[in-house]
Amino acid sequence: MRYELWLSLRYLLAKRRERFISIIAVLSIGGVALGVMALLVVLSVMSGFDYDLKEKLVGANAHLSVQSASGISDVETVIRTIAASEHVDGVAPFVTGQAIVRLPQRAFGVLVRGLDVSREVRVSKLREYLVLGHLPQADDEAVVGTEFARFVGVGPGDRVQLISPADGRMHELTVSGLFRSGMYEYDAGLIGVTIPRAQTLFGLPEGTVSGVAVRLDALERAEQVKRQLAAKLEGPYEVKTWMELNQTLFDALKLEKLTMSVILTLIVLVAAVNIVSTLIMMVIEKTRDIGILKSIGASNRSVRAIFIWQGMVIGLAGTLLGLAGAWVLVWLLDTYQFIRLPSTIYYLDHLPVRIEWADWMVTAAAAAMISLLSTVYPARQAARLAPVEALRYE
């Protein structure tokens, strides 16, 4: 071990009258650890939000949606064209629109989606989300979310009444099953029916659908396949990716992640200021020691190294403790999900976390670099002390 490192550790672990310096050093380590841990946990939560939302959105929806403002009448031709395209795993027609649920004392709007059940299972995870019953098979059946069922007070076998926006007629449907996607918006406001029933509800001619859902072999190919389909399909069709359908949501998440990162980086900078203060106090306290070291031949470089090592030990110890604390907290959040979110406000019902190792490594490297930079001024001041003046210091 180089003597500069040995001396720096001796100074940090000072006893008796220098114990105050050691306490300040411990507080500086705690400040760095707290800043790093807070930054990593927030980044993991934001990454978890991003990942979970993608999983749930893609689970409840297809990767691509082909629609036309006037509806698609030649649906089988469009399906054959899409199915013949490269990287397409599944295709399913759908009808979608708003309807009104009628209750004895009130009414509210819901999103109604007409499903081709035999094809729907190839483009979404709706069947996997079922917790009771089955998907609608007859035209008088409907599948509803668990939050909708809880709010309305229905279950499999019960009946719900929908008012058609096309002609105002009442449609009475039997609940065939309940699904839970984990997204409150869907679980509380989505009703699945057969395509013929949806066509009747929304006044569409037989054989006409709102659009065609497309599932790909890889989510990352959505943009590529979108361009291919836009070139192949003839007619007034609009092809949108799942990201475009939820662009505002993901833009807001990116902005929030950036804002939180900037705010929490300031915590690390405050911890760096603490390191500077600690080292300046150390230089003042050890002025006579510096004079003695220089008088026996220690170079300015060696004196600088002593205080740089002190700052690096504080920074690295704080960074490692922050990494360990963040990992433990993220593991607890992921395993026990003890922080619940109000599902009426957020898309998810618990606080999601996901470790992005690239974010963690960049954060750790940045914290170490900030700690190193914070040693420059105190180490330089220590090296500039003249031996005679240092020895005279009381």
Sequence and secondary structure as in RCSB ss.txt:
>XXXX:A:sequence
MRYELWLSLRYLLAKRRERFISIIAVLSIGGVALGVMALLVVLSVMSGFDYDLKEKLVGANAHLSVQSASGISDV
ETVIRTIAASEHVDGVAPFVTGQAIVRLPQRAFGVLVRGLDVSREVRVSKLREYLVLGHLPQADDEAVVGTEFAR
FVGVGPGDRVQLISPADGRMHELTVSGLFRSGMYEYDAGLIGVTIPRAQTLFGLPEGTVSGVAVRLDALERAEQV
KRQLAAKLEGPYEVKTWMELNQTLFDALKLEKLTMSVILTLIVLVAAVNIVSTLIMMVIEKTRDIGILKSIGASN
RSVRAIFIWQGMVIGLAGTLLGLAGAWVLVWLLDTYQFIRLPSTIYYLDHLPVRIEWADWMVTAAAAAMISLLST
VYPARQAARLAPVEALRYE
>XXXX:A:secstr
  HHHHHHHHHHT  GGGHHHHHHHHHHHHHHHHHHHHHHHHHHHHHHHHHHHHHHHHHHS SEEEEEEEEESSH
HHHHHHHHTSTTEEEEEEEEEEEEEEE SS EEEEEEEEE HHHHTTT  TTTTEEEE    STTEEEEEHHHHH
HHT  TT EEEEE TTT  EEEEEEEEEE  S HHHHHHEEEEEHHHHHHHHT  TT EEEEEEEES GGGHHHH
HHHHHHH  SS EEEEHHHHTHHHHHHHHHHHHHHHHHHHHHHHHHHHHHHHHHHHHHHHTHHHHHHHHHTT  H
HHHHHHHHHHHHHHHHHHHHHHHHHHHHHHHHHHHH  SB  TTTSSSSB      HHHHHHHHHHHHHHHHHTT
HHHHHHHHT  HHHHHH  
